[in-house]
């Protein structure tokens, strides 16, 4: 059958795969954002950490984390899924674990860059007004750094949408299972339609996320720094 007819007959299944893919990306990136924000704010040189954590210690720890997760990003996705499978089994758990590992670096990198981009003069003014470290972080630094952080989250989502397909190799949710099955059957009836539908499905998921990010950026970016 032609592609349009195939999509019509498989629409419910394709929508189900799309929902799985969307949620898999959302959860893994969400966990990566939480980890990155906590690590980035604690290790940023803003006196949030105990006095015993000197500035070089915080800066060195921050750079060490970036190096570790940038190295993790270079691990071939199929290899990482394969290494996690004996430990975590098949399905959702190893998929989320691997995707979270891949998502941390772009988010953490932008958390660090965003917090570092805040003008010291602004922070000194806030300190002169009696604001403590925690209050400065949540009322000044994070809001001003938010556009840069959001950009890192957006990059992480786009990366993970593609890598999430490989999770199909370990029975992960999303379009990966359908894509791998179609590739295995390539040359048989509807195999090409199956591969094409899964590929276009990932593009649709990416388009939905782009719309989400446009809305989030519009309503969460402080008006004074909105482009």
Buried (B, 14 or more C-beta within 10 A) or exposed (E): EEEEEBBEEBEEEBEEBBEBBBEBBBBBBEBBBEBBBEBBBBBBBBBBBEEEBEEEEBBEBBEEBBEBBBEBBEBEBEEBBBEBBEEBEBBBBBBBBBBBBBBBBBBBBBBBBBBBEBEEEEBEEBEEEEBEBEEBBEEBBBBBBBBBBBBBBBBBBBBBBEBBBBBBBBBBBBBBBBBBBBBEBEEEEBBBBBBBBBBBBBEBBBEEBEEBBEEBBEEEBEEEEEE
